Amino acid sequence: MTHRLRLAAWGLSALAVSASAEFVWWEGESPSRSTFPASSWFSPDPDDPAAWSALSGGDWLTSTGPAGPEPPAAGYDLQIPAAGRYHLWVRQFWRHGRFHWRFADEPWRTVPPDAALTDRHRLPKNAEASWTYLGEVELDAGPTTFDLRLAVEPGRDTVSGFDCFVLSRGPFVPRGKLKPEAPGPDAEPGWVVLDPQPDLIASLDLRGLNEDAAGQHGPLRLSADGNDFVRGDGEPARFWGVNVSSQESGQPDDLHNAIAARLASLGVNLVRHHSPVWRDGGDYSVDAFRLERLHHLVATLKAEGIYTNLSLFFPLWVGDASTIGLSGYGKKNSGGRPFAAIFFNPTFQAWYRDYLRQVLTAPNPHTGLTLAEDPAVGFVELVNEDSLFFWTFNEDAVPPAQWAILERRFGAHLTEKYGSLAAALRRWPRAKHDRDDASAGTAGVFGIWHMTSEAVEDMSPDQRKRIAEQVEFLAGLQRDFYAETHAFLRDELGFRGLVIASNWHAADNRLLDAVERWTYAAADVIDHHGYFNAPHDGEAASYSVRVGQTFNHRPAVRFPTKPPLRVPQVVGRPSMISELGWTGPNRRHADATLLTAAALSVQGVDAAAWFIWNAPGAYDAATPKFALATPMLAGTFPATALAYRRGDLGPAPAAVHEALRTDELFNLEGTAVATEAALDDFRRADIPPGAVSRRDVTRFDPLTAYVGPVTRSYDTPGDRDRVVNLSRAIDRDAGTLTSLGGGFRWDFRRGVAVIDTPRTQAAAGFLRDAGPVRLGDVTFVCDNEHAHVAVTSLDGEPIASSRRLLIQAVSEAKLHGEADVPNPSDERHPRRLTAVGSPPWQIRPIAAAVTLHRADGDRTVELPADRLYTVVAD
């Protein structure tokens, strides 16, 4: 059936081309001539067309199997409506099917193997349709031809898929299968379509919150006491940000402009670029194209008043460390990924610093400055998600040749400390796992399990001394790497912004988190990562959303120990969360930004960057695992970003202060307050089966940080522990907490959280069951089951006297066609995904009213059912 349909389309190819003065669109499955097979394994199933409805026209041109002497090729006859320069895009199968292309008799061009993708959409059979920018072309009006051929050698796999192509005179923002300016389908029953254009209105655009240009007053620096960020002119700086990757930085200028403008309008003033600047695979040398695109993105963000945080290194990005001179790596060692090695291998460190030098000292052609010189580069992060105190520090992940380097360094450390290795080894009895050779100057190093509560419980006092020596050595090794690299950035590369050491978790937070953060204090900022994960299971569920997976629409507002928002802080260093996410599929995300803005404000945390912005336009075109550009998350940014950045709430007085001594920490005596590591499902897989958590063995309620900061100092003479009476702030029997400074209340039993300050009053959670929510100057009535409603002053005045107010309301949202059904056999995962959907986004109709209590009388505003924002102006 597919074969017959495609042959018929070939004969009617002119009907497959849409053209206007601004764009030409043609379908991949309708060539004028082709040597592609009439069908392949990835052809849509004619018996299940709905599963492939995300494809333009419901079909695409595909190939599978080995290539013959001539690779598959296809040609299209086009009519160009007007002469000029056009942008060329293709919607294709991920990066499969690398190909050459040309118009008429022009020279062939080749799509690189790691071309940046955007607007990615999952299809059946593990396929994916993604938009890729091919470049600019100059075309004459009238007929022309477009040809492509796969760039594949005979006998190699030809997996490929071409959905559609577009030539655009102006900026083109991909929206799935939708043509430029084409309306989407009508709303499904019980939903309303959200305007596909950015739904902010002119009076709401928050671009004015940002500087005219990021860094215009000079580089970011620390406040006098070291606890906060300030701009170059000394003004306090607080950051509401997002993460992007090389997929976004790799896009053309027009999309950079669109993304930066969209983010600024939402209240964003920080973007964390989290990707390597080397080409995938190969020798890991800096890639000129990626560097230029990063340069342009930094310049574009700067012009919108948005600072950049550069996350340039993650061991997981290194596919085979032997390529850069590290022996012992290969497929048997975590795919060659060199976890832990950066902290002790001199060859690796030399390569890494040369890489930083190339990236940070190359002149940016768009600004005339290097990234090191540019004050718009607010932060440089040294290492992402790696530590000598996490589960990836073990002999299965670190090959013998590298472990031997570490053992020699441990031996040298002990020799320096005790005069000889033999003298050191006499201080404790040999353990069954000890490997040492005093004559060779080596001492055995134990993996991470030996530094956890489970192991310590079975140790003798002498064995514990042995582990304390190791913890001291490893902590010093890690801290020294951060200190030396911090000095390298400052003294040799001339970096003028702030340096972040890392952001990871320890295998046992009660025993090791304070050790981990002590190592970070060698740089400028104490960073964290964390995710709220509702239950989600099935094929590839740790990193993707697919049909057939099971999950739970679980709200954070009823699970206070699960959101990653409790941040133990180091005195003299500001804190941030550079990677923060609420993962999908989960339609109960409307409480996320309110909880985040409130909890971080109470604690005085100065920056949060959400993970991850994948949208080329207003919203995501798919529902990836880490979806951010959704109405439930990005859609709630304006009010919460404004309240957080403006400091409408908090910080509260410190709830607990711990005066820590490093010798006690190295002896694994732990801390009084500890929280569970809020890992995403992908990194949670690093925890070995059966690992025991001791997160509940603490002296204080783990919810303490929600009511006031938990602070720590290290080896500070005269400093003492301090504790505030929390009996009125946290009521476990009632299931409520209230911040010590007031302004934030959370009833986690009923599932309602509120912010109540003079300039911002908001509520999120199960508002229908809560009934009328009366705050200082407003009352909310909402008939949506789970929703977020906020009122905030846009002119900076208290709500009671403000002349311009933003009212923001969001409930559930989903893509058109997204569907799930009950999964009654699994109480933890009670829903099963049956369709992932495609644009446009739909929201549950807003059923809410806000009464403003003003001196001249009450005023009730009925909120529009189909809009997220209402501006009330006098």
N, C-alpha and C positions, 0 to 999 in steps of 0.2 A: 504493500500500500504506500509506504514512504517512497519507494522507487517510482511509482507511477506519478505521485504528486510532484516530485522534484522534476521529472522529465517535462511535465506540463508547464511548470514554472519556467524552465529554460526557454520554452517557446514564447513566453509572454514576458520576457525580461523587462520590457519598457514599463510594464505596470508595477514593477517592484522598486522603481525609482521615484522618490518624492523630491521636488525641487521648489525653491522660492528664491527671491532675490538674496536671501541671507544664508540658505543652507541647501545642500543636496544630500539626500539619504538614500542608501540602497541596501537591499537585503543580501546577506552573504549566501543564502541558500538559492539565490536566483541568478546564477552567472549566465552570461551569453555563451560561454564556452568553458569546458571544464574537463580535467582528467581526474578529479576527485571521484571516489566511489559514490554510487547513487545512494548508498546508506552505509552506516557503520555501527559499531557497538554503541556509540554515543548519539545515534539518531534518536529523536523523540519517539516514544512508544505511541503509536496511533490509537491504542486502546486506552491510554491514560493521558490525553492531551492536557488536562488541567495541571499535571505535574510539571509540564514544560511551558506553562503560560507566561513565565517570566522572560521567555525569549521573544524578541521582536518577530511578529508573524508566526510565533509558535514553532519555529524550526530554525536550523542553522546548517551550514556546510561543514561536514566533519570528515575525518579520516582516522583510521586505525590500522595497525599492522605494519609490516616492514615495507620500506620504500623499494621500488624497482629501480631500473637504470635511470629513469627520469622521475624526479619527485612530483607529487601532485601539484597541479597548477589550475588557476581559474582566471577568467577575464570577464570584464563587465563593460557594457556600452553605456556611456553617460552623456547627458546634455547639461552643459554648464550654463547657467542663466546669465551670468555677467562676468566680465573679465576682472581679475584682481587676485589678491592673496587670500588663500583659504587655510584654515586649520584642518588637518586631517586626523580623525579618530577612528579606532576600530574597537568593536566589542567582541572579545574572543575568549577562548578557553584558557584562562589563567595565563601562564607563560609557556604552555605547550604550543607546539607548532610554530617555532621560530620561522620567520619567513622574509623573503625579499618582495619589494613592491615597486611599481613605477606607474606613471601616467604616460600614455602614448609611447614615444620612442626615447623618453628621457632615461638617464642612467638608472640602474637598479639601486634601491636603498635597502638596507637591512635593519630589521628590528633587533636590538641587542637582547641577549638571553635573560638579562635581569631588568628589563624595562619596567618602569614604575606602573603600578596598577591603581585604579580607583574605582569606586562604585561597584565593589565586588559582590556577586550574588551567587549563592550556592544552588546547584541544580541536582537532579537525581544522578545516580551512578557515580557519585563523588566528582562530578564535573562542576565547573564554576565559570560564570560569564563575568568578565571584567573589562572595563574600558581602559584603553591604552592610547596615549597621544603619540602620533607618528611624526608630526612636524608640520612645517608650513610649506605650501606649494603655490607657485604662480601659474594661473591657468587663464587661457583665452576663453571667450564666450563661444558656445557652440558645442558640437559633438567631440567627444574624446573617449579614450579607453583607459581602464584601470586594470592592471594585471598583478597577480601575486603568484608566488611559487614557494613551496616549503623549502627551508634551508636545511636539508637533511641528506645524508649520504646514503647510497644504496645499501639496503639491508637494515638500516636503523629505523626505529619506531617513528611512525608518522602521526601520532596522536595530535589532533588539532580540532579546532572548532571556530567558525567565523559566523557571528550572529548578524552583524550589520556594520555599516560604515557611514560616516558623516563628514562632509565638507562644510565648514562653517565660516562665514565672513567675519562674524564677531565672536566674542567669547562664548564658548560652549561649556555648559555645566552639565555633566552626565546625570541622568535621572532614570537609571535602569533602561527599560525598553522604550521609554517615552521619547518622542521626537521633540525638538525644541519648540517651546510654547504650546505643546499639545496638552490638553486637559487630561487628567487621569480618569479612571472609572468612577462611577457613582458610589456613594458610601454603601456599605453593607447594612442590613437592618440592625438597629441599636447603636450605630456609630455615625459620626459625622467626619467628613474629610477636612483635614487641616490644609489650609491654603498652601500649595507647594512652594510658593515664594516665601522668603523670610517673613514671618508673621509679626515682626516688630514694626511698630508704626513710628513715624518721624519723631513724634514727641517723646518716644521712649529710648531711642538709640543712646546707649551708654558710652559711646566713644569719648565723650567729654570727660569721663573719669580719668582717662589716661593722659600722660604727658603728650605734648604735640609730637615729640619724637622720643622714643625710649632712650634713656641715658643722656638727655639733653643737659642735665645738670651735673653730669659726671657719673662715674661708675658707682654701683651699689657698694655699700660698706656696712659695718656693724655699728650699732648705737654705742654710746660711751660705756655702758655696762656690759656690752656684748650680747645682750639677750634678744635684740630685735634687728630688723633690717631698716636702713635709712637710705634715701636717695643721696646723690652727690651734694645736694644743697642742705642736707641734714633733716629733711622732712621724712616722717615715718613712712615706710613702704610695706604694704601687705599685698599678697599675690593670690589671685584666683586664676588658675591656669588649666591647661589641657596638655596632653601628650600627642605628638605626631611622630611618624616614622619616615623613612626614606621614600615610602610610597607617596606621601604628601609632598615632601620636599622635591621629589623627582618630577612633579607636575609642571606644566608650562606656566609662564608668567601670569596669564589671565586667572588661572585657578589659585595661584598664590595670592593674588589681589583679592579674589572673592573670599577665600578662606580667612585671610587676615581681617578683612572688613567685617565679615560675619562674627568672628570671635570678639573683636573690639565692641561691636554693637551689643553683645551679650554680657559685657562686663569683664571680659578676660584681659589680663595684662601680663601673662606669662605663658610661654609655650616651651615645653620640654621636648627637644628633638632627640628621640631615642632610637638611634640606628648607627651602624658603622659607616665610615666614609671610605671604606675599601670596597672593591668589587667582590661580589659573592664568589667564594672559591679562589683558586689561583694562589698567588703569593702574598695576598693580604696587603698589597701596596695601595696607597691612596688613589682613588679613582677620580680623574679630573672632572668628569661629568657630575658625579655626586657632589664633589666639593663646590663646583660652580652653582649647582642648584641649591645647596645649603647656603651659600653666600647670598643668593638672590632671596631666599626665604627670610634670612635674618634681616636683610635690608627692607623687605616688604613689611615684616612684623614691626620693625623699628619705626617705620613711617606711620604705623597705626598705634604707636605708643606701647607696643608689646615687647617685653624683654624675652630673651632666649636663654634657656638652660640647656647646655650641651651634654648629653649622655652619649659618650663616644666608644665605650668599651664594655662588653659583656662576654664572659667566656663562652656562653652558648652560641655566640655568633662565629666562633672559630671552629670550623668543621674538622680540621686536622692540624693540630699544633705542631706536628713534625715538619710541616711546610715552612715554619718560621724558626726552625732549629731546635725544637724541644724533642728530645729523644724519648722513645717509648710509647708515643701516642699512636692511635689507630682505632679501628672500629671496635676493638675489645675494651677500650677505655672511654666509655660514654661518647662514642663517636668521635673521639679525638678532642673533645672539648676540655680545655685546660683549667678546670675549677681548681682553685687554691694556689696554683703555680705562680701567679703574678706576685704573690707575697714573698716568695723565697728564691725564685730562679733568676739569676742575674742576666742571662741571655734574653729571657722573656721581658724583663724590665727594660733592658736597653732597646729592644724592638719597640716596646710600648711607648717609651719616651720619644723615640724618633718619630713614631706615628703622630703623637700629640704635637710635636714640633711642626711637622708638615701641615697638619690641619690648622693649627692656630696661628702660624706665622705667614701663611700665604696671603698676599694682598687680595682683598675683596674688590672685584672690578666694579661693583655696584655702590660701594661706599668710599673706596680709597683707603680703607683701614684694614688691618688684619683683624681676625676674630679676637686675638689677644688684646688688641688695642681698643676695640669697639666697646664703649660703655653700655651699648644695648645688649651685649652678651653678659647677662647678670651673673650667671653661674656656669661653672664647669664641674662636672661630676667625674670622679676618678674611676670608680668601679661600680658596676651595677650587679646587685644580687649575688655576691660571692663573699665567702668568709671562711676563716679557719675554725669557726665555731658553729657551722651549719652541717647538715647531714652529708653534704657533698664532700666533706673532708674525710676521706676514707681510702683505704688501699685498693678498693675496686675502681675508684674514679681517678686516683693518682697513680700512674704506672710506677713500677719498681725503680726505674732510672731517676725519676723525679723524687720519689720517696727517699732515695739514698741521699740526694742533695739536702733534703730537709734534715735527715738524721745526722749528717755531718755538721750542719749548722747548729743543731741542738747540742752536739758534742762540743763544738767550739764554745757555745754559750756556757755550758757547765764547766768547761775547763777554765774559762776566764773568771767565772764566779768562785770556783772552789780550788783553783790552783792546778788541778789535774782532773781528768775524767774519772780516773780510778777513785780518787777521793770523793768525787760526787756520787759515784755508784755505790759506795759503801754506806751512804746515808739512808738507804731504803732497801728492803729485801727485793730480790728479783721476782717479778711477776711472770706468769706463764707466757705472756705475750711479749715480754721484753726481748728485744734484740739489741745487743751492744757488742762492740769490739773496741775495747779501750786502746789497744795498740794501733788501731786504724783511726782513732779519734771520733768514732760514731757512737750514738746512743739511740736506743729504740724510741720511736714516736708512736703513741697510741692514736687510733682514730677517734672520731667524735663521740662514739658511744661511751668511752671511758670518762667523758667529762659531763655526764648527765646524772640526774638524780638516781636513776635505776642502777647505774654502776656504782655510784658513791655509797649507796646503802650497803653494799656488800664488801666494802674496802676496810682493811685494817688502818689504824692511824698512820703507820709508816707508808702504806701504799697511797694513802691520800696525800701525804707529803710529796710523793713522787709525781702525782698528777698535778699538784699545785705548782711544782717546778715547770711542768710542761705548759700549763695554762699561762704562767708568767712569760715563758719563752715565746709562745705563739702570739700572745697579746702584744708583746714588745715588737715582734717581727711585723705584725700587721700595722701597728701604730707607726713604726719607723718608716714603712713603705709610704703611708699617707703623708707623714711629715716631710719626707725627702721629696716626694712628688709635688707637694704643695710648694716647697721652696723652689723646685725646678720651674713650675709655672710662673711664680713670681719673679725670680731672679734671672732666669735664663730666657724665658719666653715673654716676659713683660705683661702677663695677664693682670688686668686691673680690677676684675670683678671678684666674686666670692667663690671659694672652692668647697665642694661637697665631697667628703671622703667616700661614703657608700650609704646603703639604705636597707640592709638586709636583716634577717632574723637569726636568732641563735637556736640551736637544737633544743635547748632547755632555757626558756626565758627567765625563769626564776633564778637560775644559777649563773647564766652567761650573758643576758641582755645588757646588764650594766658594764660588763667587760667589753662587749662589742661596741657600745656607745663611747666608752673611754678611748678606744682606738680612734673613733671618728673625731674626737676633740682635738686631734692633731691638725685638723683643717678648720674651716670657718663655720660649718653648718652641720647640725645633727639631723639626718634625714631618715625617713621611714617609708615603707611600702605597705599596702594592705588592701584587701578586697572583702566585700560582703558577697558570699556565695550562697544562694539558695540551692537546695538539693538538685542535682542534675546528673543524669547517668545515661550511658549508651555509647555507641561508637564515636570516638574522638571527642567526647563531651568535655574533656579538659581544655580544649582550645577552639571548639567550633559548635555551631548550632545546626542540627540536621534533623530531617524527618525521621521519625521512629524513636528518637530519644525521649526519655521520661524525665519529669522535672516537677517542681513545686512553685506556684506563685506565692512566695513567702515574703512578708514585709519585715524589714529591719526593725520597724518601730515596736515590734513585739519580742524582739530578741536582743536585748541590750548588750550582751557579751559578745555578739557576733560582728557588729560593724567595726572597722579598723580605725577607730577614732580616739583611742586612749593613748596618749603620747607621753611617756616619762621624759622629762626634760632635763638637760644638763645646764646648770647655772653657768652663765657666761657665754653660752652659745645659743643662737636662735634655732628653732625647730621647724621642720617642714615635712609634708608628705608629698613626695614628688611623683608618686604613682598610686592613685586611688581609684578603685572601681567597684561598681555594682554590676555583677555579671548576669548575663541572660541564659536562657529565656525566662523572663520573669516580668509580669506586667505590673507588679506592685513595687515600683521604683519611685513613686511620687513623693515619698518621705525622705529620699536620699540627701538632697542638697540642704534641706532644712536641718536635718540632724547634723550634717557635716559643718555647716556654717555655725550652728549653735555650739556644738561640742568643741570645735577648734577655737572659737572665740572665747569660750569660758576658760580654756587652757592657755590662751595667749599664743597659740601656734600661728606663725606668720605667713605660711604659704601652703597651698594645696593644688595639685595638678592632676586632673582627672584623666583616666586611661580608657579609650584612646580615640582621638578624633579621626574618623575615616571618611567623613562626608566631603565631597567636593562642593556642595551647596549648603542648603539649609539643614537637611537632615540626612541620615544614612539611608541608603537604598536597600539595605538588607538588615538582618538582625544578627550580627556577629556575636560571638561569645562576649566580647568586651565592648559592646555597643555603648556609645556615649552620645552621639548626635541623634537623640530621640526626644520626643516631646516631654517624656517623663524626667529626663536628666537635663540635657541642654535647655529644654523648654522652661525649666524652673531656675535657670541661671540668673536672669536679671535681678529679681528681688533679693535672692540669697547672696549673689556676688556683691551687690551694692551694700547690703547690710554688713557683710563680712569685711569688705575692704574699708568701709567707712568706720568700722569699730563700734557699731551700734550696741553690741553686747560684749560685756566683759573687758578684760579678763577678770576672773574671780580671785579672791585671796587664795594662797596656796593651801591645799588640803593636807598634804603630807610632804615633808622635806626629809630626805635621807642624806646624812653626812657619811659618805662611804669612804672606806679605806681600801686601797687596791690590794694590799696583802691579804685582807680577808676575802675579797672577791676572787683572787687567784686561788685561795684555799677552798673555793666553792661553797662559801657560806651564804651566798645569794642575797636577795633583796626582799624588802618587806612588802612591796607591791609588784605584781607581775600579771601580765595579760597573755592570753593565748595568741600565738602568731596567726595573723589573718592572711593566710597564703591563698593565692589563686589555685584552682584545681591542677593547673599544669605543673607548678612547682611543688605542690603538695605530694606529687608522685615521688619526689626525692626522699621522703621520709620512709625509712624501711618498715616493712610489716611488723607489727608487734611492738613498735617503739612506745614507751610509756610516757605519758604527759603528767607532770606534777604541777600544773598551772594553778591548782586550788590550794596549794600549801603556802599561803601567804598570811600576813598578820592583818591585812586590811581588805575591806570589800573590794573586789576587782572592778566595781563601778566607780571607784573613788574619783578617777580623773574627770568624770562627767560633771562633778559638782565643784571642782577646783583643781588647779595644777598639781601634779605630782612631780617634784623637783629633786635633783640629785647634785651633790658636789663630790669631788674626789680629793682626798688628802688635803683638806683645807684646815689649817691650824685654827683651833677654837670653835670650829663649826660643830653644831649638834643637831640631832634629829628633832624635828618639830612636827606636832600632830594637832590638827583641829578636831574638835568634837563633831562627828558627822551624824550623830543620831537623829537630828532633825532634817538633815539634807537627804539621807537615804533611808527610806522606809521599806524594807523588804516585805513586811507583812502586807502593806497596802499596795506594793508594786509601784512605788513612785520615787522620783528623785527631783531635787530642786537645787540649782546652782547656788553656791555660797553667796555670790553677789546679787542673786535674784536675776530675773529676766529669762531664765530657761527652766521649763518644767517638763517632765517626761513621765507619763503614766504608761509604763510598759505593759501593765496587766490589761488595760483597756486598749492599748495601742494608739495613743495620742500624744504628740509632742508639740509644745508651743514655745514661741519666742514672744516676749511681751516687754518691749522697750519703748521709749517715747517716739522713736523714728521708724521702728519696724515692729509689726505685730502679725504673727503668722501661726498657722496650725497645720499639722500633717498627720495622716494616719486614718483611722476608721472614724471619719467625721460623721457619717450618718448615724451610727450608734451613739456617738457622743452627744448628739443633740446640739442646741445652741452653745457656741463657745464664746464666752464673754471675756474680753481682754481689756486693757486699759482704756482704749478709745474706740474699740470696734467690737461688733458681735458678728460671728460667722454662723450661718445656717447652711448646711450642705447635705444634699440628698444622695451624693455619690458615696458608694461604700468605702472606698479608699481614695483619698485625694489630698491635695495640698492647696491651701488658700493663704495668700499673704497680702498685706497692705504695707507699703513703705513710702516714705516721703521722697519725692524726686527733687525737691528744692532744698533739702537738708534741714528743714524746719521740723519740729515735732508734728506728729500726725494731727494733734489737736488744733494746730494753727496753720498747717501746710496748705498752700494754694495749688499744689499739684501732686497728686497721689497716684502711685501704680498699684493696681489690684491684679494679682496674678493667681490663676486657678488652673490646676492640672489634675486629671484623674488617670485612668488607664489609657494606654495607647497601643496600637498595633499596626503593622503594615496590612495593606489590602490583601485579603486572601489568607493571611496567617490564621492557622486553626490548630486547636488541640482538643482532645477528647479525654474522658475519664480513664484512669488506669487503676481500677479498683483493687487489683492484686497486690499493689505496693503502696503501703501507707505513707512511706517517706517520699515517694515520687508519684503523686496521685494523678498526674496529667501526662499524656503522650502527645507529642507534636506530630501533626498530620500534614501540615503545609507551612512553609516559611514565609510566604507572602512576598509582595513587591510593592513599589510606590503606587499610590501616595500613602502617607500616614493618615490613620484615622484615630480619633479620640472619642472616648465616651462623652456624650453630651454633658457639658457642665450644668449641674443643677444646684446652683448656689446663689446666695444673696449676702451682701455685706452691709451692715448698718454702721454708719459713721456717727459717733456721738460727739457732736460739736456744741460749742457754747450757744449757738443760735438755733439749736434743735437737732434732732436726729435726721439723718438722710439715708435711705436704703437704696442700694444699687443692686439691681438684678443683673447677674453676669450673663453675657452672651453664651449660648450653648456651644458655639463653634470656634471660640477664640480663647487663647491662653491669657491675653492681657487686656486690661481696661484701664485707661488713664482718666482720672477725674480731676478737672481743673476748675478753679473758681475764676 
